[in-house]
């Protein structure tokens, strides 16, 4: 059955409404200063390729994976830029990002390894299942569970929640 364009736009719009905010929040918590840009770019790619992406069993998983890869690519680019600036003796200008997390929690999450930080952010803040995190990170579910366990162990000893 061929889907009409209006159905495709409705499906993509529903996916955007359901996934956009929590994916931005999860990537931001994982340390991505360009989370919104990465997620927006992923949705643009979903729109461009919707005929194929919309037929996938889990289009949201595809968007998450693309957003995560875009975010990681941007991070690598900033590291390369910083390395060049260090060699030249100057600092690149990076925009400050407003963080909705408490500063102490942000520091605690930031102390985790990149894999643990990403898994924790997608699972707890992005509210994704272990299977969805595994697809987004291109890891097995067992590996995601390992990273979540290791992160919880680390956070249990290093982070104490704000008491009100």
C-alpha positions as CSV (number, residue, x, y, z in Angstrom):
1,X,0.0,0.0,0.0
2,X,1.4,3.4,-1.0
3,X,1.0,6.0,1.7
4,X,-0.2,9.5,0.8
5,X,2.0,12.4,1.5
6,X,-0.3,13.8,4.1
7,X,-0.2,10.5,6.0
8,X,3.6,10.6,5.9
9,X,3.7,14.1,7.2
10,X,1.3,13.3,10.0
11,X,3.4,10.2,11.0
12,X,6.6,12.2,11.0
13,X,5.0,15.0,12.9
14,X,3.7,12.6,15.6
15,X,7.2,11.1,15.8
16,X,8.7,14.5,16.3
17,X,6.2,15.5,19.0
18,X,6.8,12.2,20.9
19,X,10.6,12.1,20.6
20,X,12.1,15.5,20.1
21,X,12.2,17.0,23.7
22,X,13.3,13.8,25.5
23,X,16.0,13.1,22.9
24,X,17.4,16.7,23.3
25,X,17.2,16.4,27.1
26,X,19.0,13.0,27.0
27,X,21.8,14.2,24.6
28,X,22.2,17.4,26.6
29,X,22.6,15.4,29.8
30,X,25.2,13.2,28.0
31,X,27.3,16.3,27.5
32,X,26.3,17.3,24.0
33,X,26.4,21.1,23.8
34,X,24.8,20.8,20.3
35,X,22.0,18.4,21.3
36,X,19.2,20.5,19.7
37,X,21.1,20.9,16.4
38,X,21.9,17.2,16.3
39,X,18.3,16.2,16.9
40,X,17.0,18.7,14.4
41,X,19.4,17.4,11.8
42,X,18.3,13.8,12.5
43,X,14.7,14.8,11.9
44,X,15.6,16.7,8.7
45,X,17.2,13.5,7.5
46,X,14.2,11.5,8.6
47,X,12.0,13.8,6.5
48,X,14.3,13.6,3.5
49,X,14.3,9.8,3.7
50,X,10.9,9.3,5.2
51,X,9.7,6.9,2.4
52,X,12.4,4.4,3.7
53,X,12.6,5.5,7.4
54,X,8.8,5.4,7.8
55,X,8.7,1.8,6.7
56,X,11.2,0.7,9.5
57,X,9.9,-1.2,12.4
58,X,11.3,1.5,14.7
59,X,11.7,4.9,13.0
60,X,12.3,6.6,16.4
61,X,15.3,4.3,16.9
62,X,16.7,5.4,13.5
63,X,16.3,9.1,14.5
64,X,18.0,8.5,17.8
65,X,20.9,6.7,16.2
66,X,21.4,9.5,13.7
67,X,21.1,12.2,16.4
68,X,23.6,10.4,18.6
69,X,26.1,10.1,15.7
70,X,25.6,13.7,14.7
71,X,26.3,14.7,18.3
72,X,29.4,12.6,18.5
73,X,30.7,13.9,15.2
74,X,30.2,17.5,16.4
75,X,32.0,16.6,19.7
76,X,35.0,15.1,17.7
77,X,35.1,18.3,15.6
78,X,35.3,20.5,18.7
79,X,38.1,18.3,20.1
80,X,40.0,18.7,16.9
81,X,39.3,22.4,16.9
82,X,40.6,22.6,20.5
83,X,43.7,20.7,19.7
84,X,44.5,23.1,16.8
85,X,43.8,26.1,19.1
86,X,46.0,24.6,21.8
87,X,48.9,24.3,19.3
88,X,48.3,27.9,18.1
89,X,47.9,29.2,21.7
90,X,44.3,30.4,21.6
91,X,40.9,29.2,22.7
92,X,38.0,28.5,20.4
93,X,34.7,30.3,21.2
94,X,32.0,27.8,22.4
95,X,28.5,29.0,23.2
96,X,27.4,28.3,26.8
97,X,24.5,25.9,27.2
98,X,21.8,26.3,29.8
99,X,21.5,23.1,31.8
100,X,18.2,22.0,33.3
101,X,20.0,19.6,35.7
102,X,21.4,20.6,39.0
103,X,25.0,21.5,38.8
104,X,26.0,18.7,41.1
105,X,24.2,16.1,39.1
106,X,25.7,17.5,35.9
107,X,29.2,17.2,37.4
108,X,28.5,13.6,38.6
109,X,27.2,12.5,35.2
110,X,30.1,14.3,33.5
111,X,32.5,12.2,35.6
112,X,31.2,9.0,34.0
113,X,32.9,7.4,30.9
114,X,31.3,8.6,27.6
115,X,29.5,5.2,27.1
116,X,28.1,5.3,30.7
117,X,27.1,9.0,30.4
118,X,25.3,8.3,27.1
119,X,23.6,5.2,28.4
120,X,22.4,6.9,31.6
121,X,21.2,10.0,29.7
122,X,19.2,8.0,27.1
123,X,17.8,5.6,29.6
124,X,16.9,7.8,32.6
125,X,16.5,11.3,31.0
126,X,15.4,10.2,27.6
127,X,13.1,7.5,29.1
128,X,14.2,4.9,26.5
129,X,14.1,1.2,27.2
130,X,17.4,-0.8,27.3
131,X,16.6,-2.1,23.8
132,X,16.1,1.4,22.5
133,X,19.4,2.6,24.1
134,X,21.1,-0.4,22.6
135,X,19.9,0.4,19.1
136,X,20.8,4.1,19.5
137,X,24.3,3.3,20.7
138,X,24.8,0.4,18.4
139,X,25.6,-1.9,21.3
140,X,24.1,-5.2,22.6
141,X,21.5,-4.9,25.4
142,X,23.9,-6.7,27.7
143,X,26.5,-4.1,27.1
144,X,24.0,-1.3,27.8
145,X,23.0,-3.0,31.0
146,X,26.7,-3.3,32.0
147,X,27.2,0.5,31.4
148,X,24.0,1.4,33.3
149,X,25.1,-0.9,36.2
150,X,28.7,0.6,36.3
151,X,27.3,4.1,36.1
152,X,24.8,3.5,39.0
153,X,27.7,2.0,41.1
154,X,29.9,5.1,40.4
155,X,27.1,7.6,41.0
156,X,26.1,5.9,44.2
157,X,29.5,6.6,45.7
158,X,30.1,10.0,44.1
159,X,26.8,11.8,44.0
160,X,24.4,12.8,46.7
161,X,21.1,14.4,45.6
162,X,20.2,17.9,46.6
163,X,18.1,17.8,49.8
164,X,15.3,20.2,50.0
